[in-house]
Amino acid sequence: MKKVFFMVALVITSAISLVSCRETTEKETVIREVEVERVEKAEPVEEKKGILERTAEKVDKKVNKEIDEEIDKIGDDN
């Protein structure tokens, strides 16, 4: 019986010591307010084309001309 009492006392003592040593952490929540300006009727910004886009347009025009010439050679089926 003394051993059981000693073991219970040891368990209770160790449990209390573990719980009492814990640090409680508190979290702070910081809320910031940000002002946002609304822009009404913003003017569109001109987009400049890159070199690849300009080259693609030139190639597309040349290909379209060649396709039109081949269609003219073949003739219209309608």
C-alpha positions in Angstrom: 0.0 0.0 0.0 2.9 2.3 0.7 4.2 1.7 -2.8 0.9 2.6 -4.4 0.6 5.8 -2.3 4.2 6.7 -3.1 3.6 6.2 -6.9 0.4 8.2 -6.9 2.1 11.1 -5.0 5.0 10.9 -7.5 2.7 11.1 -10.5 0.7 14.0 -9.1 3.9 15.9 -8.2 5.4 15.4 -11.6 2.1 16.4 -13.3 1.9 19.6 -11.3 5.5 20.4 -12.0 5.1 19.9 -15.7 1.9 22.0 -15.9 3.2 24.8 -13.8 6.3 25.4 -15.8 4.5 26.0 -19.1 4.6 29.5 -20.4 1.4 30.9 -21.8 1.9 32.7 -25.1 -0.4 35.5 -26.0 -0.8 36.5 -29.5 -1.3 40.2 -30.5 -3.4 41.0 -33.4 -2.4 44.2 -35.2 -5.0 45.7 -37.5 -3.8 48.4 -39.9 -6.1 50.6 -41.9 -5.1 51.5 -45.4 -6.5 54.3 -47.4 -7.4 53.4 -51.0 -8.0 56.0 -53.6 -10.6 55.2 -56.2 -9.8 56.2 -59.7 -12.8 56.9 -61.8 -12.6 56.7 -65.6 -8.9 56.0 -65.9 -7.5 56.6 -69.3 -6.4 53.5 -71.1 -2.6 53.1 -71.3 -1.2 52.5 -74.7 0.5 49.1 -74.9 3.6 49.0 -77.0 4.2 46.0 -79.1 7.3 44.0 -78.7 9.6 42.8 -81.4 8.1 39.4 -81.6 4.6 40.8 -82.0 5.7 43.1 -84.8 7.5 40.3 -86.6 4.5 38.0 -86.3 2.3 40.6 -87.8 4.6 41.1 -90.8 4.9 37.3 -91.3 1.1 37.0 -91.0 0.6 39.7 -93.7 3.0 37.9 -96.1 1.3 34.5 -95.5 -2.1 36.0 -96.1 -0.9 37.5 -99.4 0.4 34.1 -100.5 -2.8 32.3 -99.5 -4.9 34.9 -101.4 -2.7 34.4 -104.5 -3.2 30.6 -104.4 -6.9 31.0 -103.9 -7.0 33.3 -107.0 -5.0 30.7 -109.0 -7.3 27.8 -108.0 -10.4 29.9 -108.6 -13.7 30.2 -106.7 -15.9 27.1 -106.7 -19.1 29.1 -106.0 
